[in-house]
Amino acid sequence: MCNFTVTEKLAELMITTGQPEGRAQKFDSVIAPAFAEGAASVLERKKGRCRLVVNERLADSWHVMDAKPRFRYVRGGFLVQPAYQFVLDLRNVTLPSAQKASLLLAQAVTNKSNSNTITLVSDGMLIGNGVGQQDRVGAAELAVKRATDAGHQKQLAGAVACSDSFFPFPDAPQVLIDAGIRTLFSTTGSETTS
């Protein structure tokens, strides 16, 4: 899914990047605000197996936030929760603008993933996502492994990480630090009052 027009050149990069010589990445679907002339022929697969979906509203990120309430089914009923629409305010945060943009994407992906998630983004590209793990260390290790397995080892050094929950111990942040990540966003722990 892209929030910009897919050009023919970009489509070529999408199918060849990280692939052995002469091989092409195959996509089941590509979703974008628009496809430039020639992009469809580059992305198509035999028997029409690559679906190209045009959603013009993706070009304006403020309109893609889903405001509908969430329903969580429980035994004997359901819970209704408001949609999570919080967007980080990074205006007064000292980070390069590229890292701010990456952090916003990491936070958006994390918030729409299953609980216990750590998301890694580098230069505006999702490179690893450790989703739904039982512990923070497992989520951090899985995110780093996914990034490494996808050929993004070099991008880890400049990546940002976002966690959907606080870190009760330093072990999970250490996994991220050891991978080269220096920017990490997470919630704080719960506070006890007496």
PyMOL commands that set and color helices and strands:
alter all, ss='L'
color gray80, all
select helices_A, chain A and resi 8-16+39-43+46-48+56-59+61-63+97-111+136-149+154-158+171-179
alter helices_A, ss='H'
color red, helices_A
select strands_A, chain A and resi 29-32+51-54+70-74+77-81+118-122+125-130+160-163+183-185
alter strands_A, ss='S'
color yellow, strands_A
deselect
rebuild
show_as cartoon
